[in-house]
């Protein structure tokens, strides 16, 4: 089921902004040993899963989810940071409409 054609590109753009912000928050949360870090990861991943479904299963979304799952288990902060920043960077490549296909 693909609702993608029915979603205004402005709404997808807003969702992309949310994802960059939400993913980036994982950096200070890790540094500050945020008590609910795992719950926050779960929340972001759940939203990505839903977004992936309605946006037509874009490969970038799967890669972002993979990077977040990797970071979730990573103890080395430098590797964690790289995975988080890579995930943030990939959000830019999520298509906002079918005409954006690469």
N, CA, C and O atoms as CSV, one atom per row, in Angstrom:
chain,resi,resn,atom,element,x,y,z
A,1,UNK,N,N,0.851,-1.177,0.000
A,1,UNK,CA,C,0.000,0.000,0.000
A,1,UNK,C,C,0.895,1.238,0.000
A,1,UNK,O,O,1.785,1.351,0.843
A,2,UNK,N,N,0.675,2.166,-0.930
A,2,UNK,CA,C,1.507,3.352,-1.047
A,2,UNK,C,C,0.633,4.603,-1.046
A,2,UNK,O,O,-0.085,4.874,-2.008
A,3,UNK,N,N,0.705,5.351,0.036
A,3,UNK,CA,C,-0.041,6.600,0.164
A,3,UNK,C,C,0.788,7.775,-0.336
A,3,UNK,O,O,0.331,8.918,-0.338
A,4,UNK,N,N,1.997,7.482,-0.755
A,4,UNK,CA,C,2.997,8.485,-1.081
A,4,UNK,C,C,2.506,9.554,-2.043
A,4,UNK,O,O,2.791,10.736,-1.848
A,5,UNK,N,N,1.773,9.160,-3.077
A,5,UNK,CA,C,1.306,10.117,-4.068
A,5,UNK,C,C,0.329,11.127,-3.468
A,5,UNK,O,O,0.184,12.233,-3.987
A,6,UNK,N,N,-0.336,10.754,-2.386
A,6,UNK,CA,C,-1.363,11.598,-1.787
A,6,UNK,C,C,-0.813,12.552,-0.731
A,6,UNK,O,O,-1.535,13.435,-0.270
A,7,UNK,N,N,0.441,12.393,-0.344
A,7,UNK,CA,C,1.021,13.217,0.718
A,7,UNK,C,C,1.679,14.444,0.092
A,7,UNK,O,O,2.521,14.303,-0.795
A,8,UNK,N,N,1.309,15.649,0.539
A,8,UNK,CA,C,1.943,16.850,-0.005
A,8,UNK,C,C,3.452,16.846,0.278
A,8,UNK,O,O,3.882,16.451,1.362
A,9,UNK,N,N,4.238,17.281,-0.689
A,9,UNK,CA,C,5.692,17.283,-0.510
A,9,UNK,C,C,6.103,18.164,0.667
A,9,UNK,O,O,7.130,17.911,1.298
A,10,UNK,N,N,5.316,19.189,0.968
A,10,UNK,CA,C,5.637,20.041,2.117
A,10,UNK,C,C,5.540,19.265,3.422
A,10,UNK,O,O,6.287,19.528,4.364
A,11,UNK,N,N,4.623,18.316,3.477
A,11,UNK,CA,C,4.480,17.496,4.679
A,11,UNK,C,C,5.664,16.535,4.807
A,11,UNK,O,O,6.157,16.298,5.910
A,12,UNK,N,N,6.115,15.989,3.688
A,12,UNK,CA,C,7.308,15.126,3.707
A,12,UNK,C,C,8.525,15.942,4.129
A,12,UNK,O,O,9.353,15.464,4.904
A,13,UNK,N,N,8.640,17.166,3.626
A,13,UNK,CA,C,9.757,18.042,4.000
A,13,UNK,C,C,9.749,18.311,5.504
A,13,UNK,O,O,10.799,18.301,6.146
A,14,UNK,N,N,8.572,18.550,6.059
A,14,UNK,CA,C,8.455,18.783,7.508
A,14,UNK,C,C,8.855,17.537,8.292
A,14,UNK,O,O,9.499,17.635,9.336
A,15,UNK,N,N,8.478,16.377,7.790
A,15,UNK,CA,C,8.832,15.125,8.457
A,15,UNK,C,C,10.347,14.908,8.408
A,15,UNK,O,O,10.942,14.425,9.372
A,16,UNK,N,N,10.958,15.263,7.295
A,16,UNK,CA,C,12.415,15.153,7.181
A,16,UNK,C,C,13.111,16.050,8.208
A,16,UNK,O,O,14.102,15.649,8.818
A,17,UNK,N,N,12.584,17.271,8.395
A,17,UNK,CA,C,13.151,18.171,9.413
A,17,UNK,C,C,13.035,17.541,10.800
A,17,UNK,O,O,13.969,17.588,11.600
A,18,UNK,N,N,11.870,16.951,11.064
A,18,UNK,CA,C,11.677,16.285,12.352
A,18,UNK,C,C,12.729,15.191,12.530
A,18,UNK,O,O,13.350,15.095,13.588
A,19,UNK,N,N,12.930,14.365,11.498
A,19,UNK,CA,C,13.879,13.255,11.617
A,19,UNK,C,C,15.298,13.748,11.881
A,19,UNK,O,O,16.000,13.177,12.717
A,20,UNK,N,N,15.730,14.788,11.191
A,20,UNK,CA,C,17.081,15.316,11.433
A,20,UNK,C,C,17.203,15.750,12.885
A,20,UNK,O,O,18.182,15.419,13.555
A,21,UNK,N,N,16.220,16.487,13.370
A,21,UNK,CA,C,16.249,16.964,14.756
A,21,UNK,C,C,16.213,15.810,15.753
A,21,UNK,O,O,16.993,15.776,16.705
A,22,UNK,N,N,15.306,14.875,15.527
A,22,UNK,CA,C,15.155,13.747,16.455
A,22,UNK,C,C,16.403,12.871,16.490
A,22,UNK,O,O,16.825,12.425,17.557
A,23,UNK,N,N,16.985,12.629,15.333
A,23,UNK,CA,C,18.186,11.794,15.268
A,23,UNK,C,C,19.367,12.519,15.892
A,23,UNK,O,O,20.147,11.916,16.629
A,24,UNK,N,N,19.503,13.803,15.606
A,24,UNK,CA,C,20.623,14.568,16.157
A,24,UNK,C,C,20.581,14.605,17.686
A,24,UNK,O,O,21.629,14.614,18.332
A,25,UNK,N,N,19.378,14.628,18.271
A,25,UNK,CA,C,19.246,14.638,19.735
A,25,UNK,C,C,19.892,13.414,20.383
A,25,UNK,O,O,20.200,13.425,21.575
A,26,UNK,N,N,20.094,12.373,19.601
A,26,UNK,CA,C,20.713,11.169,20.148
A,26,UNK,C,C,22.156,11.407,20.589
A,26,UNK,O,O,22.671,10.670,21.430
A,27,UNK,N,N,22.811,12.419,20.037
A,27,UNK,CA,C,24.191,12.708,20.444
A,27,UNK,C,C,24.266,13.216,21.883
A,27,UNK,O,O,24.958,12.606,22.698
A,28,UNK,N,N,23.580,14.314,22.228
A,28,UNK,CA,C,23.662,14.756,23.626
A,28,UNK,C,C,23.010,13.773,24.599
A,28,UNK,O,O,23.437,13.660,25.748
A,29,UNK,N,N,21.990,13.071,24.145
A,29,UNK,CA,C,21.360,12.089,25.030
A,29,UNK,C,C,22.364,11.015,25.437
A,29,UNK,O,O,22.385,10.593,26.593
A,30,UNK,N,N,23.188,10.575,24.506
A,30,UNK,CA,C,24.206,9.556,24.811
A,30,UNK,C,C,25.270,10.152,25.734
A,30,UNK,O,O,25.658,9.533,26.725
A,31,UNK,N,N,25.738,11.356,25.403
A,31,UNK,CA,C,26.778,11.997,26.215
A,31,UNK,C,C,26.315,12.222,27.649
A,31,UNK,O,O,27.102,12.106,28.588
A,32,UNK,N,N,25.051,12.539,27.811
A,32,UNK,CA,C,24.511,12.839,29.143
A,32,UNK,C,C,23.907,11.622,29.824
A,32,UNK,O,O,23.252,11.740,30.859
A,33,UNK,N,N,24.131,10.451,29.236
A,33,UNK,CA,C,23.587,9.204,29.794
A,33,UNK,C,C,22.095,9.323,30.102
A,33,UNK,O,O,21.634,8.957,31.183
A,34,UNK,N,N,21.365,9.838,29.134
A,34,UNK,CA,C,19.919,10.011,29.279
A,34,UNK,C,C,19.274,8.679,29.660
A,34,UNK,O,O,19.449,7.666,28.984
A,35,UNK,N,N,18.541,8.711,30.740
A,35,UNK,CA,C,17.943,7.511,31.321
A,35,UNK,C,C,17.025,6.758,30.348
A,35,UNK,O,O,16.923,5.533,30.403
A,36,UNK,N,N,16.372,7.493,29.474
A,36,UNK,CA,C,15.401,6.881,28.562
A,36,UNK,C,C,15.905,6.828,27.118
A,36,UNK,O,O,15.118,6.879,26.174
A,37,UNK,N,N,17.227,6.726,26.961
A,37,UNK,CA,C,17.822,6.711,25.618
A,37,UNK,C,C,17.271,5.570,24.763
A,37,UNK,O,O,16.934,5.779,23.597
A,38,UNK,N,N,17.179,4.396,25.316
A,38,UNK,CA,C,16.677,3.263,24.538
A,38,UNK,C,C,15.222,3.475,24.128
A,38,UNK,O,O,14.835,3.134,23.010
A,39,UNK,N,N,14.420,4.032,25.022
A,39,UNK,CA,C,13.020,4.341,24.692
A,39,UNK,C,C,12.945,5.383,23.578
A,39,UNK,O,O,12.082,5.306,22.703
A,40,UNK,N,N,13.850,6.352,23.616
A,40,UNK,CA,C,13.876,7.384,22.585
A,40,UNK,C,C,14.255,6.770,21.231
A,40,UNK,O,O,13.640,7.080,20.210
A,41,UNK,N,N,15.270,5.901,21.230
A,41,UNK,CA,C,15.626,5.181,20.004
A,41,UNK,C,C,14.402,4.453,19.451
A,41,UNK,O,O,14.105,4.531,18.259
A,42,UNK,N,N,13.705,3.754,20.326
A,42,UNK,CA,C,12.526,2.983,19.922
A,42,UNK,C,C,11.468,3.887,19.291
A,42,UNK,O,O,10.867,3.531,18.277
A,43,UNK,N,N,11.246,5.038,19.883
A,43,UNK,CA,C,10.257,5.982,19.371
A,43,UNK,C,C,10.625,6.484,17.972
A,43,UNK,O,O,9.778,6.525,17.080
A,44,UNK,N,N,11.879,6.861,17.789
A,44,UNK,CA,C,12.335,7.352,16.479
A,44,UNK,C,C,12.249,6.230,15.448
A,44,UNK,O,O,11.801,6.453,14.323
A,45,UNK,N,N,12.672,5.042,15.821
A,45,UNK,CA,C,12.621,3.911,14.884
A,45,UNK,C,C,11.181,3.556,14.502
A,45,UNK,O,O,10.910,3.234,13.346
A,46,UNK,N,N,10.270,3.613,15.457
A,46,UNK,CA,C,8.866,3.331,15.139
A,46,UNK,C,C,8.312,4.343,14.140
A,46,UNK,O,O,7.586,3.983,13.214
A,47,UNK,N,N,8.658,5.588,14.337
A,47,UNK,CA,C,8.182,6.614,13.399
A,47,UNK,C,C,8.791,6.409,12.015
A,47,UNK,O,O,8.116,6.594,11.002
A,48,UNK,N,N,10.067,6.028,11.973
A,48,UNK,CA,C,10.714,5.741,10.692
A,48,UNK,C,C,10.061,4.546,9.993
A,48,UNK,O,O,9.896,4.557,8.773
A,49,UNK,N,N,9.694,3.530,10.750
A,49,UNK,CA,C,9.038,2.347,10.166
A,49,UNK,C,C,7.718,2.765,9.518
A,49,UNK,O,O,7.428,2.369,8.389
A,50,UNK,N,N,6.931,3.550,10.218
A,50,UNK,CA,C,5.670,4.025,9.653
A,50,UNK,C,C,5.887,4.908,8.437
A,50,UNK,O,O,5.192,4.775,7.429
A,51,UNK,N,N,6.849,5.806,8.535
A,51,UNK,CA,C,7.156,6.690,7.409
A,51,UNK,C,C,7.620,5.885,6.204
A,51,UNK,O,O,7.242,6.178,5.070
A,52,UNK,N,N,8.431,4.883,6.450
A,52,UNK,CA,C,8.941,4.043,5.367
A,52,UNK,C,C,7.785,3.394,4.612
A,52,UNK,O,O,7.792,3.334,3.382
A,53,UNK,N,N,6.813,2.920,5.343
A,53,UNK,CA,C,5.665,2.260,4.715
A,53,UNK,C,C,4.862,3.225,3.845
A,53,UNK,O,O,4.550,2.915,2.695
A,54,UNK,N,N,4.528,4.389,4.388
A,54,UNK,CA,C,3.686,5.303,3.624
A,54,UNK,C,C,4.442,6.028,2.522
A,54,UNK,O,O,3.822,6.570,1.607
A,55,UNK,N,N,5.775,6.048,2.591
A,55,UNK,CA,C,6.542,6.760,1.557
A,55,UNK,C,C,7.050,5.827,0.468
A,55,UNK,O,O,7.865,6.233,-0.360
A,56,UNK,N,N,6.590,4.609,0.456
A,56,UNK,CA,C,6.940,3.705,-0.632
A,56,UNK,C,C,8.236,2.937,-0.433
A,56,UNK,O,O,8.857,2.518,-1.410
A,57,UNK,N,N,8.654,2.746,0.800
A,57,UNK,CA,C,9.830,1.933,1.123
A,57,UNK,C,C,11.079,2.427,0.393
A,57,UNK,O,O,11.665,1.704,-0.413
A,58,UNK,N,N,11.473,3.653,0.683
A,58,UNK,CA,C,12.673,4.229,0.089
A,58,UNK,C,C,13.921,3.603,0.722
A,58,UNK,O,O,13.970,3.437,1.941
A,59,UNK,N,N,14.920,3.255,-0.077
A,59,UNK,CA,C,16.111,2.584,0.469
A,59,UNK,C,C,16.866,3.428,1.495
A,59,UNK,O,O,17.501,2.880,2.396
A,60,UNK,N,N,16.804,4.742,1.370
A,60,UNK,CA,C,17.498,5.610,2.328
A,60,UNK,C,C,16.938,5.432,3.734
A,60,UNK,O,O,17.681,5.485,4.714
A,61,UNK,N,N,15.643,5.224,3.832
A,61,UNK,CA,C,15.015,5.067,5.144
A,61,UNK,C,C,15.505,3.786,5.803
A,61,UNK,O,O,15.776,3.771,7.003
A,62,UNK,N,N,15.620,2.729,5.040
A,62,UNK,CA,C,16.141,1.468,5.578
A,62,UNK,C,C,17.578,1.641,6.068
A,62,UNK,O,O,17.947,1.109,7.115
A,63,UNK,N,N,18.380,2.376,5.318
A,63,UNK,CA,C,19.772,2.609,5.728
A,63,UNK,C,C,19.823,3.442,7.004
A,63,UNK,O,O,20.639,3.175,7.885
A,64,UNK,N,N,18.964,4.442,7.107
A,64,UNK,CA,C,18.901,5.252,8.332
A,64,UNK,C,C,18.541,4.370,9.521
A,64,UNK,O,O,19.160,4.462,10.581
A,65,UNK,N,N,17.541,3.519,9.341
A,65,UNK,CA,C,17.145,2.613,10.424
A,65,UNK,C,C,18.281,1.671,10.800
A,65,UNK,O,O,18.487,1.391,11.981
A,66,UNK,N,N,19.011,1.185,9.820
A,66,UNK,CA,C,20.141,0.290,10.083
A,66,UNK,C,C,21.226,1.002,10.879
A,66,UNK,O,O,21.779,0.439,11.824
A,67,UNK,N,N,21.531,2.235,10.498
A,67,UNK,CA,C,22.537,3.013,11.233
A,67,UNK,C,C,22.102,3.265,12.669
A,67,UNK,O,O,22.920,3.207,13.587
A,68,UNK,N,N,20.823,3.545,12.867
A,68,UNK,CA,C,20.329,3.793,14.222
A,68,UNK,C,C,20.369,2.520,15.067
A,68,UNK,O,O,20.712,2.570,16.248
A,69,UNK,N,N,20.026,1.395,14.477
A,69,UNK,CA,C,20.111,0.122,15.213
A,69,UNK,C,C,21.563,-0.182,15.589
A,69,UNK,O,O,21.837,-0.665,16.687
A,70,UNK,N,N,22.486,0.102,14.674
A,70,UNK,CA,C,23.912,-0.091,14.970
A,70,UNK,C,C,24.325,0.816,16.133
A,70,UNK,O,O,24.942,0.362,17.097
A,71,UNK,N,N,23.978,2.101,16.031
A,71,UNK,CA,C,24.367,3.062,17.064
A,71,UNK,C,C,23.784,2.689,18.419
A,71,UNK,O,O,24.431,2.858,19.452
A,72,UNK,N,N,22.589,2.194,18.405
A,72,UNK,CA,C,21.885,1.826,19.639
A,72,UNK,C,C,22.701,0.859,20.490
A,72,UNK,O,O,22.635,0.911,21.718
A,73,UNK,N,N,23.457,-0.008,19.860
A,73,UNK,CA,C,24.246,-1.024,20.571
A,73,UNK,C,C,25.730,-0.663,20.703
A,73,UNK,O,O,26.496,-1.406,21.317
A,74,UNK,N,N,26.140,0.481,20.127
A,74,UNK,CA,C,27.562,0.844,20.086
A,74,UNK,C,C,27.992,1.569,21.362
A,74,UNK,O,O,27.361,2.540,21.780
A,75,UNK,N,N,29.079,1.084,21.975
A,75,UNK,CA,C,29.617,1.711,23.179
A,75,UNK,C,C,30.693,2.748,22.877
A,75,UNK,O,O,30.880,3.688,23.649
A,76,UNK,N,N,31.399,2.585,21.763
A,76,UNK,CA,C,32.447,3.528,21.365
A,76,UNK,C,C,31.772,4.806,20.866
A,76,UNK,O,O,31.086,4.792,19.844
A,77,UNK,N,N,31.970,5.915,21.595
A,77,UNK,CA,C,31.243,7.142,21.265
A,77,UNK,C,C,31.574,7.662,19.863
A,77,UNK,O,O,30.690,8.188,19.185
A,78,UNK,N,N,32.816,7.529,19.418
A,78,UNK,CA,C,33.174,8.020,18.081
A,78,UNK,C,C,32.425,7.260,16.984
A,78,UNK,O,O,31.966,7.859,16.012
A,79,UNK,N,N,32.306,5.953,17.141
A,79,UNK,CA,C,31.554,5.150,16.173
A,79,UNK,C,C,30.063,5.478,16.258
A,79,UNK,O,O,29.379,5.579,15.239
A,80,UNK,N,N,29.577,5.641,17.469
A,80,UNK,CA,C,28.185,6.033,17.698
A,80,UNK,C,C,27.901,7.361,17.002
A,80,UNK,O,O,26.921,7.493,16.267
A,81,UNK,N,N,28.768,8.338,17.242
A,81,UNK,CA,C,28.605,9.677,16.663
A,81,UNK,C,C,28.589,9.618,15.140
A,81,UNK,O,O,27.752,10.258,14.504
A,82,UNK,N,N,29.503,8.858,14.556
A,82,UNK,CA,C,29.566,8.749,13.098
A,82,UNK,C,C,28.272,8.154,12.552
A,82,UNK,O,O,27.738,8.650,11.560
A,83,UNK,N,N,27.764,7.107,13.179
A,83,UNK,CA,C,26.521,6.484,12.722
A,83,UNK,C,C,25.354,7.470,12.805
A,83,UNK,O,O,24.528,7.529,11.893
A,84,UNK,N,N,25.283,8.232,13.876
A,84,UNK,CA,C,24.207,9.210,14.055
A,84,UNK,C,C,24.311,10.315,13.000
A,84,UNK,O,O,23.312,10.685,12.383
A,85,UNK,N,N,25.509,10.834,12.799
A,85,UNK,CA,C,25.687,11.896,11.809
A,85,UNK,C,C,25.445,11.385,10.387
A,85,UNK,O,O,24.888,12.102,9.556
A,86,UNK,N,N,25.858,10.161,10.110
A,86,UNK,CA,C,25.576,9.566,8.797
A,86,UNK,C,C,24.069,9.439,8.575
A,86,UNK,O,O,23.567,9.718,7.486
A,87,UNK,N,N,23.356,9.016,9.620
A,87,UNK,CA,C,21.898,8.889,9.525
A,87,UNK,C,C,21.257,10.252,9.269
A,87,UNK,O,O,20.351,10.365,8.444
A,88,UNK,N,N,21.719,11.279,9.967
A,88,UNK,CA,C,21.200,12.637,9.744
A,88,UNK,C,C,21.429,13.071,8.303
A,88,UNK,O,O,20.540,13.645,7.674
A,89,UNK,N,N,22.614,12.800,7.786
A,89,UNK,CA,C,22.941,13.181,6.420
A,89,UNK,C,C,22.085,12.478,5.383
A,89,UNK,O,O,21.759,13.059,4.348
A,90,UNK,N,N,21.724,11.245,5.651
A,90,UNK,CA,C,20.907,10.491,4.698
A,90,UNK,C,C,19.469,10.985,4.610
A,90,UNK,O,O,18.797,10.767,3.602
A,91,UNK,N,N,19.001,11.639,5.646
A,91,UNK,CA,C,17.631,12.155,5.632
A,91,UNK,C,C,17.438,13.086,4.433
A,91,UNK,O,O,16.368,13.110,3.825
A,92,UNK,N,N,18.475,13.846,4.100
A,92,UNK,CA,C,18.404,14.769,2.960
A,92,UNK,C,C,18.036,14.051,1.655
A,92,UNK,O,O,17.419,14.649,0.774
A,93,UNK,N,N,18.407,12.788,1.529
A,93,UNK,CA,C,18.206,12.043,0.290
A,93,UNK,C,C,16.830,11.362,0.193
A,93,UNK,O,O,16.523,10.719,-0.811
A,94,UNK,N,N,16.018,11.505,1.226
A,94,UNK,CA,C,14.661,10.970,1.157
A,94,UNK,C,C,13.875,11.813,0.155
A,94,UNK,O,O,13.841,13.040,0.250
A,95,UNK,N,N,13.256,11.151,-0.789
A,95,UNK,CA,C,12.466,11.847,-1.807
A,95,UNK,C,C,11.204,12.443,-1.184
A,95,UNK,O,O,10.583,11.850,-0.303
A,96,UNK,N,N,10.849,13.625,-1.666
A,96,UNK,CA,C,9.636,14.287,-1.193
A,96,UNK,C,C,8.474,14.064,-2.137
A,96,UNK,O,O,7.329,14.366,-1.799
A,97,UNK,N,N,8.757,13.536,-3.321
A,97,UNK,CA,C,7.720,13.191,-4.276
A,97,UNK,C,C,8.294,12.195,-5.257
A,97,UNK,O,O,9.509,12.009,-5.326
A,98,UNK,N,N,7.417,11.550,-6.022
A,98,UNK,CA,C,7.893,10.600,-7.023
A,98,UNK,C,C,8.724,11.267,-8.099
A,98,UNK,O,O,9.544,10.606,-8.738
A,99,UNK,N,N,8.534,12.567,-8.317
A,99,UNK,CA,C,9.320,13.276,-9.328
A,99,UNK,C,C,10.751,13.512,-8.862
A,99,UNK,O,O,11.601,13.907,-9.661
A,100,UNK,N,N,11.030,13.277,-7.582
A,100,UNK,CA,C,12.389,13.420,-7.053
A,100,UNK,C,C,13.209,12.159,-7.225
A,100,UNK,O,O,14.356,12.121,-6.782
A,101,UNK,N,N,12.674,11.136,-7.844
A,101,UNK,CA,C,13.369,9.849,-7.991
A,101,UNK,C,C,14.742,10.069,-8.601
A,101,UNK,O,O,14.915,10.836,-9.549
A,102,UNK,N,N,15.716,9.367,-8.024
A,102,UNK,CA,C,17.108,9.506,-8.481
A,102,UNK,C,C,17.487,8.357,-9.350
A,102,UNK,O,O,18.618,8.294,-9.832
